[in-house]
């Protein structure tokens, strides 16, 4: 079980806990399987994260990074380290920003490499 951010939700994942909208109404019950449709609903309701069975966000991010081109990942990490050099990299918000930056930067670099 683990809280997984909306950006990391994937179809096929199973909810460990109900997903509630801001006023407390249930959008999707525990045990439900995530689909693209539900991810879209969560985006419309601005749901930031969901508690998913048998998944840890840190492991999920590491797994995604292992599938990336190591050269592009290293370049993105170096750029991120420079940009975020004056920030506390252990702070949860900064850590999340760095993850998002690196993921986006690798996508941008890979598009540039394909041209």
C-alpha distances in whole Angstrom, upper triangle without the diagonal:
4,7,9,13,15,17,14,13,15,16,14,11,10,9,7,9,13,14,17,20,22,24,21,22,19,19,16,15,12,12,14,14,14,18,20,22,19,18,22,22,19,21,24,22,21,18,16,12,10,6,5,4,5,5,6,9,12,12,12,15,16,16,18,21,21,23,25,29,29,32,31,27,30,32,29,28,31,32,29,30,33,32,30,32,33,29,27,25,22,22,19,21,23,20,19,23,23,20,22,25,25,23,26,29,28,28,31,33,32,34,37,37,37,40
4,6,10,12,14,12,11,14,16,15,11,11,10,8,10,13,13,16,19,20,23,20,21,19,18,16,16,13,14,15,15,14,18,20,21,18,17,20,20,17,19,22,20,19,15,13,10,8,5,5,7,7,6,5,7,9,10,10,13,15,15,16,19,20,21,23,27,27,30,28,25,27,29,26,25,29,29,26,27,30,29,26,29,29,26,24,21,19,19,15,17,19,17,15,19,20,17,18,22,22,20,23,26,25,26,29,30,30,32,34,35,35,38
4,7,9,12,10,10,13,15,16,12,12,10,9,10,12,11,14,16,17,20,18,19,17,16,15,15,13,15,15,15,14,17,18,19,16,15,18,18,14,16,19,17,15,12,10,6,5,4,6,9,10,8,7,7,10,12,11,13,15,16,17,19,21,22,23,27,27,30,28,25,27,28,25,24,28,28,24,26,29,27,25,27,28,24,22,20,18,17,13,15,17,15,13,16,18,16,16,20,20,19,21,24,24,24,27,29,29,30,33,34,34,37
4,7,8,6,6,10,13,13,10,11,10,11,12,13,12,15,16,18,21,19,20,18,16,15,16,14,15,15,14,12,15,15,17,14,12,15,16,12,14,17,16,14,11,9,5,5,6,7,10,11,8,7,5,9,11,9,10,13,14,14,16,18,19,20,24,24,27,25,22,24,26,23,22,25,25,22,24,27,25,23,26,27,23,22,20,18,17,14,14,17,14,12,15,16,13,13,17,18,16,18,21,21,21,24,26,25,27,29,30,31,33
4,5,5,7,10,13,15,12,14,13,14,14,15,12,14,15,16,20,19,20,18,16,16,17,16,18,17,16,13,15,15,16,14,11,14,14,11,11,15,14,11,9,6,4,7,9,10,13,15,11,11,8,11,13,11,11,14,15,14,16,19,19,20,23,24,26,24,21,23,24,21,21,24,23,20,22,25,23,21,24,25,22,21,19,18,16,13,12,15,13,10,12,14,12,11,15,16,14,15,19,19,19,21,24,24,25,27,29,29,31
4,5,5,9,11,14,12,14,13,15,15,14,12,14,14,15,19,18,18,17,14,14,16,16,17,16,14,11,12,11,13,11,7,10,11,8,8,11,11,9,7,5,5,7,10,11,15,16,13,13,11,14,15,13,13,17,17,15,17,20,20,20,24,25,27,24,22,25,26,22,22,26,25,22,24,27,24,23,26,27,24,24,21,21,20,16,15,17,16,12,14,16,14,12,16,17,14,15,19,19,18,21,23,23,24,27,28,28,30
4,6,9,12,15,13,16,15,18,18,18,15,17,17,19,22,22,22,20,18,17,20,19,20,18,16,13,13,12,14,13,9,11,13,11,9,13,14,12,10,8,8,11,13,13,17,17,14,14,11,13,15,11,11,14,15,12,14,17,17,17,20,22,23,20,18,22,22,19,19,23,21,19,22,24,22,21,24,26,23,23,20,20,19,16,15,16,15,11,12,14,11,9,13,13,11,12,15,15,14,17,19,19,20,23,24,24,26
4,6,10,12,10,13,13,15,17,17,15,18,19,20,24,23,23,21,18,17,19,18,18,17,15,12,13,12,15,13,10,13,15,12,12,16,16,14,12,10,9,10,12,11,14,14,11,11,8,10,11,8,8,12,11,10,12,15,14,15,19,20,23,20,18,21,22,19,19,23,22,20,22,25,23,22,25,27,24,23,20,20,19,16,16,17,15,12,14,14,11,10,14,14,11,13,16,16,15,18,20,20,21,24,25,25,27
4,7,9,7,10,10,13,14,15,13,16,17,19,22,21,21,18,15,14,16,15,15,13,11,8,9,9,12,10,7,11,12,10,11,15,15,14,11,10,8,8,10,9,12,13,10,11,10,13,13,10,11,14,13,12,15,17,17,18,22,23,26,23,21,24,26,22,23,26,26,23,26,29,27,26,29,30,27,26,24,23,22,19,18,20,18,15,17,18,15,14,17,18,15,16,20,19,18,21,23,22,23,26,27,27,29
4,6,6,9,11,14,16,16,15,18,19,22,25,23,23,20,17,15,17,16,15,13,10,7,7,8,11,10,8,11,13,12,13,16,17,16,14,14,12,11,13,10,12,13,11,13,12,15,14,10,12,15,13,12,15,17,16,17,21,23,26,23,21,25,26,23,24,28,27,25,28,31,29,28,31,33,30,29,26,26,26,22,22,23,21,18,20,21,17,16,19,19,16,17,21,19,18,21,23,22,23,26,26,26,29
4,6,9,11,14,16,16,15,18,20,23,25,24,22,19,16,14,15,15,13,11,7,5,4,6,9,9,8,11,13,13,14,17,18,18,16,16,14,13,14,11,13,14,13,16,15,18,17,14,16,18,16,15,19,20,18,20,24,26,28,26,25,28,30,27,28,31,31,29,32,34,33,32,35,37,34,33,30,30,29,25,25,27,25,22,23,24,21,20,23,23,19,21,24,22,21,24,26,24,25,28,29,28,30
4,6,10,13,15,16,16,19,21,24,27,24,23,19,17,14,15,13,11,9,6,5,6,9,12,11,11,14,16,15,17,20,20,20,18,18,16,13,14,10,11,12,12,15,15,18,17,14,17,19,16,16,20,20,19,21,25,27,30,28,26,30,31,29,29,33,33,31,33,36,35,34,37,39,35,34,31,31,30,27,27,29,26,23,26,26,23,22,26,25,22,23,27,25,23,27,29,27,28,31,31,30,33
4,7,9,12,13,13,17,19,22,24,22,21,18,16,13,13,11,10,8,6,5,8,11,13,11,11,15,15,14,16,19,19,19,16,16,13,10,10,7,7,9,8,12,12,16,14,12,15,17,15,15,19,20,19,21,25,27,30,28,26,29,31,28,28,32,32,29,32,35,33,32,35,36,33,32,29,28,27,24,24,26,24,21,24,24,21,21,24,24,21,23,26,25,24,27,29,27,28,32,32,31,34
4,6,9,11,11,15,18,21,23,20,19,16,14,11,10,8,6,6,4,6,10,13,14,12,12,16,16,15,17,20,19,19,16,16,13,10,9,6,6,8,9,13,14,17,16,14,18,20,18,19,22,23,22,25,29,30,33,31,29,32,34,31,31,35,35,32,34,37,36,34,37,38,35,33,30,29,28,25,25,28,25,23,26,27,23,23,27,27,24,26,29,28,27,31,32,31,32,35,36,35,38
4,6,7,8,12,15,18,19,17,16,12,12,8,7,5,5,6,6,7,11,14,14,11,12,15,15,13,16,18,17,17,14,14,11,7,6,5,6,9,10,13,14,17,17,15,18,21,20,20,23,25,25,27,31,32,35,33,30,33,35,32,31,35,35,32,34,37,35,33,36,37,33,32,29,28,27,23,24,27,24,22,25,26,23,23,27,27,24,26,30,29,28,31,33,32,33,37,37,37,40
4,7,9,13,16,19,20,17,17,13,14,11,9,5,6,8,10,11,15,18,18,15,15,19,18,16,19,21,19,19,15,15,12,8,5,5,5,8,10,12,14,17,17,16,19,21,21,22,25,26,26,28,32,33,36,34,31,34,36,33,32,36,36,33,34,38,36,34,36,37,33,31,29,27,26,22,24,27,24,22,25,27,24,24,28,28,26,28,31,31,30,34,35,35,36,39,39,39,42
4,6,9,13,15,16,13,13,10,11,9,7,4,7,9,11,12,16,18,18,14,15,18,16,14,18,19,17,17,14,14,11,8,6,7,8,12,13,14,16,19,20,19,21,24,23,24,27,28,29,31,34,35,38,36,33,36,38,34,33,37,37,34,35,38,36,34,37,37,33,31,30,27,26,22,23,27,25,22,26,27,25,25,29,29,27,29,32,32,32,35,37,36,37,40,41,41,44
4,6,10,13,13,10,10,6,7,6,4,5,8,9,11,12,15,17,16,13,14,16,14,12,16,17,14,15,12,13,11,8,8,10,12,15,16,17,18,21,22,21,23,26,26,26,29,30,30,32,36,37,40,37,35,37,39,36,35,39,38,35,37,39,37,35,38,38,34,33,31,29,28,24,24,28,26,24,26,29,26,26,29,30,28,30,33,33,32,35,37,37,37,41,42,41,44
4,7,10,11,9,8,6,6,5,6,8,11,10,12,11,14,15,14,10,11,13,11,9,12,13,11,11,8,10,9,6,8,10,13,17,16,17,17,21,22,20,22,25,25,24,27,29,29,30,34,35,38,35,33,36,37,33,33,36,36,32,34,37,35,33,36,36,32,31,29,28,26,22,22,25,24,21,24,26,24,23,27,28,26,27,30,31,30,32,35,34,35,38,39,39,41
4,7,8,5,5,4,5,7,9,11,14,13,15,14,16,18,16,12,13,15,11,10,13,13,9,11,8,11,10,9,11,14,17,20,19,20,20,23,25,23,24,28,28,27,30,32,32,33,37,38,40,38,35,38,39,35,35,38,37,34,36,38,36,34,37,36,33,32,31,29,27,23,23,26,26,23,25,28,26,25,28,30,28,28,32,33,32,34,37,37,37,40,41,41,43
4,6,5,5,6,6,9,12,14,17,16,18,16,17,18,16,13,13,13,10,9,11,10,7,8,7,10,11,11,14,17,20,23,22,23,22,25,27,25,26,29,29,28,31,34,33,34,37,39,41,38,35,38,39,35,35,38,37,34,36,38,35,33,36,36,33,32,31,30,27,24,23,26,26,23,24,28,26,24,28,30,28,28,32,33,31,33,36,36,36,39,41,41,42
4,5,7,10,10,13,15,17,20,19,21,19,21,21,19,16,16,16,13,11,13,12,8,9,8,11,12,13,16,19,22,25,24,24,23,26,28,26,27,30,31,30,32,35,35,35,39,40,41,39,36,39,39,35,35,38,36,33,35,37,34,32,35,35,31,30,30,29,26,23,21,25,25,22,24,27,26,24,28,30,28,28,32,33,32,34,37,37,37,40,42,42,43
4,6,9,11,14,15,18,21,20,23,21,23,23,21,18,19,19,15,14,16,14,11,12,12,15,16,16,18,21,24,27,27,27,26,29,31,29,30,34,34,33,36,38,38,39,42,43,45,42,40,42,43,39,39,42,40,37,39,41,38,36,39,38,35,34,34,32,29,26,25,29,29,26,28,31,30,28,31,34,32,32,36,37,36,38,41,41,41,43,46,45,47
4,6,9,11,12,14,18,18,20,19,21,22,20,17,18,19,15,14,16,15,12,13,12,14,15,14,16,19,21,25,24,25,24,28,29,28,29,32,33,32,35,37,37,38,42,43,45,42,40,42,43,39,39,42,41,37,39,41,38,36,39,39,35,34,33,32,29,26,25,29,29,26,28,31,30,28,32,34,32,33,36,37,36,38,41,41,41,44,46,46,47
4,6,9,10,13,17,16,18,18,19,21,18,15,17,17,13,13,16,15,11,14,12,16,16,15,16,19,21,25,24,26,25,29,30,28,30,33,33,32,35,38,37,38,42,43,45,43,40,43,44,40,40,43,42,39,41,43,40,38,41,41,37,36,36,34,31,28,27,31,31,28,29,33,31,29,33,35,33,33,37,38,36,38,41,41,41,44,46,45,47
4,6,7,10,13,12,15,14,16,18,16,13,15,16,12,11,15,14,12,14,12,15,14,12,14,16,18,21,22,23,23,27,28,26,28,31,30,30,33,35,35,36,40,41,43,41,38,41,42,39,38,42,41,38,40,42,40,38,41,41,37,36,35,33,31,27,27,30,30,27,29,32,30,28,32,33,31,32,35,36,34,37,40,39,39,42,44,43,45
4,7,10,13,11,13,12,13,14,12,9,11,12,8,8,12,11,9,12,10,13,13,11,13,15,17,21,20,22,22,25,26,24,26,29,28,28,31,33,32,33,37,38,41,38,36,39,40,36,36,40,39,36,38,40,38,36,40,40,36,35,34,33,30,27,26,29,29,25,27,30,28,26,30,31,28,29,33,33,31,34,37,36,36,39,41,40,42
4,7,9,7,9,9,11,13,11,8,11,12,10,9,13,14,12,14,11,14,13,10,11,12,14,18,18,20,20,24,24,22,24,27,26,26,29,31,30,32,36,37,40,37,35,38,39,36,36,39,39,36,38,41,38,37,40,40,37,36,34,32,31,27,27,30,29,25,27,30,27,26,30,31,28,29,33,33,31,34,36,36,36,39,40,40,42
4,6,6,9,10,13,16,15,11,14,16,14,13,17,17,15,17,14,16,14,11,11,11,13,16,17,20,20,24,24,22,25,28,27,27,30,32,31,33,37,38,41,39,36,39,41,38,37,41,40,37,39,42,40,38,41,42,38,37,35,33,31,28,28,31,30,27,29,31,29,28,32,32,30,31,35,35,33,36,39,38,38,42,42,42,44
4,6,9,10,14,17,16,13,15,18,16,15,18,20,18,19,15,17,14,10,9,9,9,13,14,17,18,22,22,20,23,26,25,25,28,30,30,32,35,37,40,38,35,38,40,36,36,40,39,36,38,41,39,37,40,40,37,35,33,31,30,26,27,30,28,26,28,30,27,27,31,31,29,31,34,34,33,36,38,37,38,41,42,41,44
4,7,9,13,16,16,13,15,18,17,16,20,21,20,21,18,19,16,12,10,9,8,12,14,17,18,22,21,20,23,25,24,24,28,29,28,31,34,36,39,37,35,38,39,36,36,40,40,37,39,42,40,38,41,42,38,37,34,33,32,28,29,32,29,27,30,31,28,28,32,32,29,31,34,33,33,36,38,36,37,41,41,41,43
4,6,9,13,12,10,12,15,14,14,17,19,18,19,16,18,15,12,11,10,10,14,15,18,19,22,22,20,23,25,23,23,27,28,27,30,33,35,38,36,34,37,38,35,35,39,39,36,38,41,40,38,41,42,38,37,35,33,32,28,29,31,29,26,29,31,27,27,30,31,28,29,33,32,31,34,36,35,35,39,39,38,41
4,6,10,11,9,11,14,14,13,16,18,18,19,16,17,15,12,12,10,10,13,13,17,17,21,20,17,20,23,21,21,24,25,24,26,30,32,35,33,31,34,36,33,33,37,37,34,36,39,38,36,39,41,37,36,33,32,31,28,28,30,28,25,28,29,26,25,28,28,25,27,30,29,28,31,33,31,32,36,36,35,38
4,7,8,6,7,10,11,10,13,15,15,16,13,15,12,10,11,9,11,14,13,16,16,19,19,16,18,21,19,18,22,23,22,24,28,30,32,30,28,32,33,30,30,34,34,31,34,36,35,33,37,38,35,34,31,30,29,25,25,28,26,22,25,26,23,22,25,25,22,23,27,26,24,28,30,28,29,32,33,32,35
4,5,5,6,9,10,11,13,14,15,16,15,16,15,13,15,13,15,17,16,19,18,22,21,18,20,22,20,19,23,24,22,24,27,30,32,30,28,32,33,30,31,35,34,32,35,37,35,34,38,39,36,35,33,32,31,28,27,29,27,24,26,27,24,22,25,26,22,23,27,26,23,27,29,27,27,31,32,30,33
4,5,5,6,9,10,11,13,14,15,14,15,15,14,17,15,17,19,18,20,19,22,22,18,19,22,21,19,22,24,22,23,26,29,31,28,27,31,31,28,29,33,32,30,33,35,33,33,36,38,35,34,32,32,31,27,26,28,26,23,24,26,22,20,23,24,20,21,24,23,21,24,26,25,24,28,29,28,30
4,5,5,6,9,10,11,13,14,14,16,16,15,17,17,19,21,20,22,21,25,25,21,23,26,24,22,25,27,25,26,30,32,34,31,30,34,34,31,32,36,35,33,36,38,35,35,38,39,37,36,34,34,32,29,28,30,29,25,26,28,25,23,26,27,23,23,27,27,24,27,29,28,27,31,32,31,32
4,5,5,6,9,10,10,12,11,13,12,11,14,13,16,19,18,20,19,22,23,19,21,24,23,21,25,27,25,26,30,32,34,32,30,33,34,31,32,35,34,32,34,37,34,33,37,38,35,34,32,32,30,26,25,28,27,23,24,26,24,22,25,26,23,23,27,27,25,27,30,29,29,32,33,32,34
4,5,5,6,9,10,10,9,11,10,10,13,13,16,18,17,18,16,20,20,17,18,22,20,19,22,24,23,23,27,29,31,28,26,30,30,27,28,31,30,28,31,33,31,30,33,34,31,31,29,29,27,23,22,24,23,20,21,23,20,18,21,22,19,19,23,23,21,24,26,25,25,29,30,29,31
4,5,5,6,9,10,10,12,13,13,17,17,20,22,20,22,20,23,24,20,21,24,23,21,24,27,25,25,28,31,33,29,28,32,32,28,30,33,31,29,32,34,31,31,35,35,33,33,31,31,29,25,24,26,25,21,22,24,22,19,22,24,20,20,24,24,22,24,27,26,25,29,30,29,31
4,5,5,6,8,9,12,12,12,16,16,20,22,21,22,21,24,25,22,23,26,26,24,27,29,28,28,32,34,36,33,31,34,35,31,32,35,34,31,34,36,33,33,36,37,34,34,32,32,29,26,24,27,26,23,24,26,24,21,25,26,23,23,27,27,25,27,30,30,29,32,34,33,34
4,5,5,6,5,8,9,9,13,14,17,20,18,19,18,21,22,19,20,24,23,22,24,27,26,27,30,32,34,31,29,32,32,29,29,33,31,29,31,33,31,30,33,33,30,30,28,28,26,22,21,24,23,19,20,23,21,19,22,24,21,21,25,26,24,26,29,28,28,31,33,32,34
4,5,5,6,8,10,12,15,17,20,23,20,21,18,22,23,20,20,24,24,21,24,27,26,26,29,31,32,29,27,30,30,27,28,31,29,26,29,31,28,27,31,32,29,29,27,27,25,22,20,22,22,18,19,21,19,17,20,22,19,19,22,23,21,23,26,26,26,29,31,30,31
4,5,8,11,13,14,18,19,23,26,24,24,22,25,27,24,24,28,27,25,27,30,29,29,32,34,36,32,31,34,34,30,31,34,32,30,33,34,31,30,34,34,31,32,30,30,28,25,23,25,25,21,22,25,23,20,23,25,23,22,25,27,24,26,29,29,28,31,33,33,34
4,6,9,11,13,16,18,22,24,23,23,21,25,26,24,24,28,28,26,28,31,30,31,34,35,37,34,32,35,35,31,32,35,33,30,33,35,32,30,34,34,31,31,30,29,27,23,21,24,25,21,22,25,23,21,24,26,24,23,27,28,26,28,31,31,31,34,36,35,37
4,6,9,12,15,17,21,24,21,21,19,22,24,21,21,25,26,24,26,29,28,28,31,33,34,31,29,32,32,28,28,31,30,27,29,31,28,27,30,30,27,27,26,26,23,20,18,21,21,17,18,21,20,17,20,23,21,20,24,25,24,25,29,29,29,31,33,33,35
4,6,8,11,14,17,20,18,18,16,19,21,19,19,23,23,22,24,27,27,27,31,32,34,31,28,31,31,28,28,31,30,27,29,31,28,27,30,30,27,26,25,24,22,18,17,20,20,16,18,21,19,17,20,23,21,21,24,25,24,26,29,29,29,32,34,34,36
4,7,11,13,17,19,16,16,13,16,19,16,16,20,21,19,21,24,24,25,28,29,31,28,25,28,28,25,24,28,26,23,25,28,25,23,26,27,23,23,21,21,18,15,13,16,16,13,14,17,16,14,17,19,18,18,22,23,22,24,27,27,28,30,32,32,34
4,7,9,13,15,13,12,10,14,16,14,14,18,19,18,20,23,23,24,27,28,30,28,25,28,28,25,24,28,27,24,26,28,26,24,27,28,24,23,21,20,18,14,14,17,16,13,15,18,15,15,18,20,18,19,22,23,23,25,27,27,28,31,32,33,35
4,6,10,12,11,11,11,14,16,14,15,19,19,18,21,23,23,25,28,29,32,30,27,29,31,27,27,30,30,27,29,31,29,27,30,31,27,26,24,22,21,17,17,20,19,16,18,21,18,18,21,22,20,22,25,25,25,27,30,29,30,33,34,34,37
4,7,10,9,10,10,14,15,13,16,18,18,19,21,23,24,26,29,30,33,31,28,30,32,29,28,31,31,28,30,33,31,29,31,32,28,26,24,22,21,17,19,21,19,17,20,22,19,20,23,24,22,24,27,27,27,30,32,31,32,35,36,36,39
4,7,6,8,9,13,13,11,14,17,16,17,20,21,22,24,27,28,31,29,27,29,31,28,27,31,31,28,30,33,32,30,32,33,30,28,25,24,23,19,20,23,20,18,21,23,19,20,24,23,21,24,27,26,26,29,31,30,31,34,35,35,38
4,6,9,11,14,13,12,16,18,17,18,21,22,22,25,28,29,32,31,28,31,33,30,29,33,34,31,32,35,34,32,35,36,32,30,27,25,25,22,23,26,23,21,24,25,22,23,26,26,24,26,29,28,28,31,33,32,33,36,37,37,40
4,7,10,12,11,11,14,15,14,16,19,19,20,23,27,27,30,29,26,29,31,29,28,31,32,30,31,34,34,31,34,35,32,29,26,24,25,21,23,25,22,21,24,24,21,22,26,25,23,26,28,27,27,31,32,31,33,36,35,36,39
4,6,9,8,7,11,12,11,13,16,16,17,20,23,24,27,26,23,25,28,25,24,28,29,26,27,31,30,28,30,31,28,26,23,21,22,18,20,22,19,17,20,21,17,19,22,21,19,22,25,23,24,27,28,27,29,32,32,32,36
4,6,5,6,9,10,11,12,14,15,17,19,23,22,26,24,21,23,26,23,22,25,26,23,24,28,27,25,27,28,25,22,20,18,18,15,17,19,15,14,18,18,15,17,20,19,18,21,23,22,23,26,27,27,29,31,31,32,35
4,5,5,6,9,10,10,12,14,16,17,20,20,23,22,18,21,23,20,19,22,23,20,21,24,23,21,24,25,22,20,17,15,16,12,14,15,12,11,14,14,11,13,16,15,14,17,20,19,20,23,24,24,26,28,29,29,32
4,5,5,6,9,10,11,12,15,16,19,18,21,20,16,18,21,18,16,20,21,18,19,22,22,19,21,23,20,18,15,13,14,12,14,14,11,10,14,13,10,13,16,14,14,17,19,18,20,22,23,23,26,28,28,29,32
4,5,5,6,9,10,10,13,15,18,17,21,20,17,18,21,19,18,21,23,20,21,24,24,22,24,26,23,21,18,17,18,15,18,18,14,14,17,16,13,15,18,16,15,18,20,19,20,23,23,23,26,28,27,28,32
4,5,5,6,9,10,11,13,17,17,20,19,16,18,21,18,17,21,22,20,21,24,24,22,25,27,24,22,19,18,19,16,17,18,15,13,16,15,12,13,16,14,13,16,18,17,17,21,21,21,23,26,25,26,29
4,5,5,6,9,10,11,14,14,17,16,12,15,17,15,14,17,18,16,17,21,20,19,21,23,21,19,16,16,17,14,15,15,12,10,13,12,8,10,13,11,9,13,15,13,15,18,18,18,21,23,23,24,27
4,5,5,6,9,10,13,12,16,15,12,14,16,15,13,17,18,16,17,21,21,20,21,24,22,20,16,16,18,16,18,17,13,13,15,13,10,13,15,12,11,15,16,14,16,19,19,19,21,23,23,24,27
4,5,5,7,9,13,13,16,16,13,15,18,16,16,19,21,19,20,24,24,23,25,27,25,24,20,20,21,19,20,20,17,16,18,16,13,15,17,14,12,16,17,15,16,19,19,18,21,23,22,23,27
4,5,5,7,11,12,15,13,11,14,16,14,14,18,19,17,19,22,22,21,24,26,24,23,20,20,21,19,20,19,16,14,16,14,11,12,14,11,9,12,14,11,12,16,16,15,17,20,19,20,23
4,5,5,8,8,11,10,7,10,13,11,11,14,16,14,16,19,19,19,21,24,22,21,18,19,20,18,19,18,15,14,15,13,10,12,13,9,8,12,12,10,12,15,14,14,17,19,18,19,22
4,6,8,8,11,12,9,11,14,14,13,16,18,17,19,22,23,22,24,27,25,24,21,21,23,21,22,21,18,18,19,16,13,15,16,13,12,15,15,12,14,17,16,15,18,20,19,20,23
4,7,8,12,11,10,13,15,14,15,18,19,19,21,23,24,24,26,29,27,27,23,24,25,24,24,23,20,19,20,18,15,16,17,13,11,14,15,11,12,16,15,13,16,18,17,17,21
4,6,9,8,6,10,12,11,12,15,16,16,18,20,21,21,23,26,25,25,22,23,25,23,23,22,19,18,18,16,13,14,14,11,9,12,11,8,9,12,11,10,13,15,13,14,18
4,6,5,6,9,10,11,12,14,15,16,18,20,21,22,24,27,26,27,23,25,27,26,25,24,21,21,20,18,16,16,16,12,11,13,12,8,10,12,10,8,12,13,11,13,16
4,6,5,6,9,10,10,12,14,15,16,18,20,20,22,25,25,25,21,23,25,24,25,22,20,20,20,17,15,17,16,12,12,15,13,10,13,14,12,11,15,16,13,16,19
4,5,5,6,9,10,11,12,14,15,17,19,20,21,24,24,25,22,24,26,26,26,23,21,21,21,17,17,18,16,12,13,15,12,9,12,13,10,10,14,13,11,14,17
4,5,5,6,9,10,11,12,14,15,16,18,19,23,23,24,21,23,25,24,24,21,19,19,18,15,14,15,13,10,10,11,8,6,9,10,7,7,11,11,9,12,15
4,5,5,6,9,10,10,12,14,15,16,17,21,20,21,17,20,21,21,21,18,16,16,16,12,11,12,11,7,8,10,8,6,10,11,9,10,13,14,13,15,18
4,5,5,6,9,10,10,12,14,15,16,19,19,20,17,19,21,21,21,19,17,17,17,13,13,15,13,9,11,13,11,9,13,14,11,12,16,16,15,18,20
4,5,5,6,9,10,11,12,14,15,19,19,20,18,20,22,22,22,19,17,18,17,13,14,15,12,9,11,12,9,8,12,11,9,11,14,13,13,16,18
4,5,5,6,9,10,10,12,14,17,17,18,15,18,20,19,18,16,14,15,13,10,10,11,8,5,8,9,6,6,9,9,8,11,13,13,13,16,18
4,5,5,6,9,10,10,11,15,15,15,12,15,17,17,17,14,12,13,12,8,9,11,9,6,9,11,9,9,13,13,12,14,17,17,17,20,22
4,5,5,6,9,10,10,14,14,16,13,17,19,19,19,15,14,16,14,11,12,14,11,9,13,14,11,11,15,15,13,16,18,17,17,21,22
4,5,5,6,9,10,13,14,16,14,17,19,19,18,15,14,15,13,10,12,13,9,8,12,12,9,10,14,12,11,15,17,16,17,20,21
4,5,5,6,8,11,11,13,10,14,15,15,14,11,11,12,10,6,9,10,7,7,10,11,9,11,14,13,13,16,18,18,19,22,23
4,6,5,5,9,9,11,9,13,14,16,15,11,11,13,12,8,11,13,10,10,13,14,12,14,17,17,16,19,21,21,21,25,26
4,6,5,9,10,13,12,15,17,18,17,13,14,16,13,11,14,15,12,12,16,16,13,15,18,17,16,20,22,21,22,25,26
4,6,8,9,12,11,15,15,17,15,11,13,14,11,9,13,13,10,11,14,14,12,15,17,16,16,20,21,20,22,25,26
4,6,5,8,8,11,12,13,12,8,10,12,9,8,11,12,10,11,15,15,14,16,19,18,19,22,23,23,24,27,28
4,6,8,8,12,13,15,14,11,12,15,13,11,14,16,13,14,18,18,16,19,22,21,21,24,26,25,26,29,30
4,7,9,12,12,15,14,11,13,15,13,12,16,17,15,17,20,20,19,22,24,24,24,27,29,28,29,33,33
4,6,9,8,11,10,7,9,12,11,10,14,15,14,15,18,19,19,21,23,23,24,27,28,28,30,32,34
4,5,6,9,9,7,8,12,11,11,14,16,15,16,19,20,20,22,25,25,25,28,30,30,31,34,36
4,6,8,9,6,6,9,9,8,11,13,13,13,16,18,18,19,22,23,23,25,27,28,28,31,33
4,6,9,7,6,10,11,10,12,15,15,16,18,20,20,22,24,25,26,27,30,30,31,34,36
4,6,5,6,9,10,11,12,14,15,16,18,20,21,22,24,25,26,28,30,31,32,35,36
4,6,5,6,9,10,11,12,14,15,17,18,20,21,23,24,25,27,29,30,31,33,35
4,5,5,6,9,10,11,12,14,15,17,18,20,21,22,24,26,27,28,30,32,33
4,5,5,6,9,10,10,12,14,15,16,18,20,21,22,24,26,26,28,30,32
4,6,5,6,9,10,11,12,14,15,17,19,20,21,23,25,26,27,29,31
4,5,5,6,9,10,11,12,14,15,17,18,20,21,23,24,26,27,29
4,5,5,6,9,10,11,12,14,15,16,18,20,21,22,24,26,27
4,5,5,6,8,10,10,12,14,15,16,18,20,21,22,24,26
4,5,5,6,9,10,11,13,14,15,17,19,20,21,23,25
4,6,5,6,8,10,11,12,14,15,17,18,20,21,23
4,6,5,6,9,10,10,12,14,15,16,18,20,21
4,5,5,6,9,10,10,12,14,15,16,18,20
4,6,5,6,9,10,11,13,15,15,17,19
4,5,5,6,9,10,11,12,14,16,17
4,5,5,6,8,10,10,12,14,16
4,5,5,6,9,10,10,12,15
4,6,5,6,9,10,11,13
4,5,5,6,9,10,11
4,5,5,6,9,10
4,5,5,6,9
4,5,5,7
4,5,5
4,6
4
